[in-house]
Amino acid sequence: MNYVGIDGCRGGWCQVWLHSDGSHGSGILKTIEEWTELPESADAVVFIDMPIGLKENGPHERQCDKAARKLLKKRGSSIFPAPCRQSLAEKDYLAASDLNQAVTGRRLSKQTYHLMPKIRELDGFIRGVGRGLDIREFHPELGFLALNRFVPLTHSKKNRAGREERLEILSRYASCSPAILSEAAKRFPRNQAGVDDILDALCGAVSALFKDHLVSLPAVPETDSCGLPMQIVYADPDNAGPVR
């Protein structure tokens, strides 16, 4: 089985995969649909750092975002409110923000707006070609925290100490993590994917190893008008068996 982590990056999508036979790899996809053409898409569970399931009405934020932010505490600001689906069609920040406010009562942050091309791409993929694939929404910082058994991390992932801290956590569960990060960092152009993108994708792949031992936020997820779950998941290593 393939355990895949995907994170949006400047070059498109950064992918890391772990196979149950011990093999592993990484790559950059220009589009998310390219993933379905790769061997590692067969018999796969995918953890992706991008919203799945979007609101189309009402003033309330997605419950999963609120719950994840609460668990992350000081790092909760890393989870941006997801846009409403209608706003994805807008190509201008003010128009998108105005529409989001009309639908939800909230304006869009610039951070959310810059993610919208990726959110739009993933939303179309999951409702089309990717329908029926095992793709879960996760958040890397929550993933690292859960894999660290909710002991707060000390450093930001933007500095060397933070990257080393996160790599050490991943290495507890997948001993190949340092090799994957080193190889990908050498191979990927810096203007396509950074070390933090690789680490986030690797966190998704490692978290996917616990596919039978996951916690869902919320416990009973909402579904959107397209039937997609508005749900963020994270690994529960304390209730799992041996690690790789």
C-alpha positions as CSV (number, residue, x, y, z in Angstrom):
1,M,0.0,0.0,0.0
2,N,1.1,3.6,-0.7
3,Y,1.0,6.2,2.0
4,V,1.1,9.6,0.4
5,G,1.5,13.2,1.7
6,I,0.9,16.2,-0.6
7,D,1.5,19.9,0.1
8,G,1.0,22.8,-2.1
9,C,4.3,24.5,-3.2
10,R,5.5,27.2,-5.6
11,G,6.0,24.6,-8.4
12,G,2.6,23.0,-7.9
13,W,2.3,20.1,-5.5
14,C,5.1,18.5,-3.4
15,Q,4.5,14.8,-3.0
16,V,6.2,12.2,-0.7
17,W,5.2,8.6,-0.6
18,L,6.0,5.6,1.6
19,H,5.2,2.1,0.5
20,S,4.4,-0.8,2.8
21,D,7.3,-2.7,1.2
22,G,9.8,-0.1,2.5
23,S,10.3,1.8,-0.7
24,H,9.8,5.5,-0.8
25,G,10.0,8.5,-3.1
26,S,9.1,12.2,-3.7
27,G,8.3,14.5,-6.6
28,I,6.8,17.8,-7.7
29,L,3.5,17.7,-9.6
30,K,2.5,20.6,-11.8
31,T,-1.2,19.7,-11.3
32,I,-2.9,17.5,-8.8
33,E,-4.4,15.4,-11.5
34,E,-0.9,14.3,-12.6
35,W,-0.8,12.2,-9.4
36,T,-3.4,9.7,-10.8
37,E,-0.9,8.9,-13.6
38,L,1.8,7.8,-11.2
39,P,2.4,4.2,-9.9
40,E,2.2,5.4,-6.3
41,S,-1.5,6.4,-6.9
42,A,-2.5,2.7,-6.9
43,D,-3.8,1.4,-3.6
44,A,-3.1,4.7,-1.8
45,V,-4.3,6.7,1.1
46,V,-3.4,10.4,0.6
47,F,-3.1,13.1,3.3
48,I,-3.2,16.6,1.7
49,D,-2.7,20.0,3.2
50,M,-5.5,21.8,1.6
51,P,-9.2,22.3,2.4
52,I,-11.6,19.6,1.3
53,G,-15.3,20.3,1.6
54,L,-16.4,23.9,1.5
55,K,-19.2,26.0,2.9
56,E,-21.7,27.6,0.5
57,N,-23.9,29.4,2.9
58,G,-24.2,30.5,6.5
59,P,-22.0,32.6,8.8
60,H,-20.4,29.7,10.7
61,E,-16.8,28.7,10.0
62,R,-16.0,25.0,9.2
63,Q,-16.1,23.1,12.5
64,C,-12.9,21.3,11.6
65,D,-10.9,24.5,11.3
66,K,-12.1,25.8,14.6
67,A,-11.4,22.5,16.4
68,A,-7.9,22.2,14.8
69,R,-7.1,25.8,15.8
70,K,-8.1,25.2,19.4
71,L,-5.8,22.2,19.6
72,L,-2.9,24.1,18.1
73,K,-3.2,27.0,20.6
74,K,-0.4,29.4,19.9
75,R,0.1,28.0,16.4
76,G,-3.6,28.1,15.7
77,S,-3.1,31.1,13.4
78,S,-1.5,28.8,10.9
79,I,-5.0,27.5,10.0
80,F,-6.8,30.1,7.8
81,P,-10.6,30.1,7.5
82,A,-11.5,28.2,4.3
83,P,-13.3,30.3,1.6
84,C,-16.8,29.6,0.5
85,R,-17.0,27.6,-2.8
86,Q,-18.6,30.5,-4.7
87,S,-15.6,32.8,-4.1
88,L,-13.3,30.3,-5.9
89,A,-14.7,31.5,-9.3
90,E,-13.4,35.1,-8.7
91,K,-10.0,36.0,-10.1
92,D,-9.6,39.3,-8.1
93,Y,-9.0,39.6,-4.4
94,L,-11.6,42.3,-3.7
95,A,-14.3,40.5,-5.7
96,A,-13.6,37.2,-4.0
97,S,-13.5,38.8,-0.6
98,D,-16.7,40.7,-1.2
99,L,-18.5,37.5,-2.4
100,N,-17.2,35.6,0.6
101,Q,-18.5,38.3,2.9
102,A,-21.9,38.2,1.2
103,V,-22.1,34.5,1.7
104,T,-20.5,34.0,5.1
105,G,-20.3,37.4,6.7
106,R,-16.4,37.2,6.7
107,R,-13.9,38.8,4.4
108,L,-11.0,36.7,3.1
109,S,-7.5,37.1,4.4
110,K,-4.8,37.7,1.8
111,Q,-3.2,34.3,2.9
112,T,-6.4,32.5,2.1
113,Y,-6.8,34.3,-1.2
114,H,-3.3,33.2,-2.3
115,L,-4.2,29.6,-1.6
116,M,-7.4,29.8,-3.6
117,P,-6.0,28.6,-7.0
118,K,-4.8,25.4,-5.2
119,I,-8.2,25.1,-3.4
120,R,-10.0,25.6,-6.6
121,E,-7.9,23.0,-8.4
122,L,-8.3,20.4,-5.6
123,D,-12.0,21.0,-5.3
124,G,-12.5,20.3,-9.0
125,F,-10.3,17.3,-8.9
126,I,-12.0,15.7,-5.9
127,R,-15.5,16.3,-7.4
128,G,-14.3,14.9,-10.7
129,V,-11.4,12.6,-11.6
130,G,-10.5,12.1,-7.9
131,R,-14.0,11.2,-6.8
132,G,-13.8,8.0,-4.7
133,L,-10.1,8.1,-4.0
134,D,-9.0,7.9,-0.4
135,I,-7.9,11.6,0.1
136,R,-8.0,13.1,3.6
137,E,-7.5,16.7,4.6
138,F,-4.7,17.2,7.2
139,H,-2.8,20.1,8.7
140,P,1.0,19.6,9.0
141,E,1.4,21.6,12.3
142,L,-1.4,19.5,13.9
143,G,0.1,16.4,12.3
144,F,3.5,17.1,13.9
145,L,1.9,17.9,17.3
146,A,-0.1,14.7,17.3
147,L,2.9,12.6,16.3
148,N,4.7,14.3,19.2
149,R,1.9,13.1,21.5
150,F,0.7,16.7,21.9
151,V,3.9,17.9,23.5
152,P,4.1,21.5,22.0
153,L,6.9,22.0,19.5
154,T,9.6,24.5,20.5
155,H,10.7,26.0,17.2
156,S,9.1,27.4,14.1
157,K,9.5,25.3,11.0
158,K,10.9,28.3,9.2
159,N,14.3,28.0,10.9
160,R,16.9,25.2,11.1
161,A,16.1,24.2,14.7
162,G,12.4,23.8,13.8
163,R,13.1,21.7,10.8
164,E,15.4,19.4,12.8
165,E,12.8,19.2,15.5
166,R,10.1,18.1,13.1
167,L,12.4,15.7,11.2
168,E,13.3,14.0,14.5
169,I,9.6,13.5,15.2
170,L,9.0,11.9,11.8
171,S,12.1,9.7,12.1
172,R,10.5,8.0,15.1
173,Y,7.9,6.5,12.8
174,A,9.7,6.3,9.5
175,S,13.5,5.9,9.8
176,C,13.9,6.8,6.1
177,S,12.7,10.4,6.8
178,P,16.2,12.0,6.8
179,A,17.1,10.3,3.5
180,I,13.8,11.4,1.9
181,L,14.3,15.0,3.0
182,S,18.0,15.1,2.0
183,E,17.4,13.6,-1.4
184,A,14.4,15.8,-2.2
185,A,16.1,19.0,-1.0
186,K,19.0,18.3,-3.3
187,R,16.8,17.4,-6.3
188,F,14.0,20.0,-6.1
189,P,14.8,23.6,-7.3
190,R,14.4,26.0,-4.5
191,N,12.0,28.1,-6.5
192,Q,9.7,25.1,-6.9
193,A,9.6,23.6,-3.4
194,G,11.3,24.5,-0.1
195,V,12.5,22.3,2.7
196,D,9.4,23.2,4.7
197,D,7.2,22.0,1.8
198,I,9.0,18.6,1.8
199,L,8.7,18.3,5.5
200,D,5.0,19.0,5.4
201,A,4.4,16.5,2.7
202,L,6.5,13.9,4.6
203,C,4.4,14.6,7.7
204,G,1.3,13.7,5.6
205,A,2.9,10.5,4.4
206,V,3.9,9.5,7.9
207,S,0.5,10.4,9.3
208,A,-1.1,8.3,6.6
209,L,0.7,5.2,8.0
210,F,-1.8,5.5,10.9
211,K,-4.8,5.3,8.5
212,D,-6.6,2.9,10.8
213,H,-5.8,4.9,13.9
214,L,-6.9,8.5,13.1
215,V,-8.8,11.1,15.0
216,S,-11.4,13.1,13.1
217,L,-12.1,16.8,13.7
218,P,-15.0,17.0,14.4
219,A,-15.8,13.5,15.5
220,V,-18.8,13.5,13.3
221,P,-17.9,15.7,10.3
222,E,-20.2,18.0,8.4
223,T,-20.6,17.4,4.7
224,D,-20.8,20.1,2.1
225,S,-23.4,20.5,-0.7
226,C,-21.3,18.1,-2.9
227,G,-21.2,15.4,-0.2
228,L,-17.5,16.1,0.7
229,P,-16.6,15.9,4.3
230,M,-15.4,19.0,6.1
231,Q,-13.0,17.1,8.2
232,I,-9.3,17.4,9.4
233,V,-7.7,14.2,10.5
234,Y,-4.5,13.4,12.5
235,A,-2.7,10.3,13.6
236,D,-3.2,8.6,17.0
237,P,0.1,6.8,17.5
238,D,-0.8,5.7,21.1
239,N,-3.5,3.4,19.7
240,A,-1.5,2.0,16.9
241,G,0.7,-1.0,16.4
242,P,4.5,-1.1,15.6
243,V,5.9,1.7,13.5
244,R,7.9,1.2,10.3
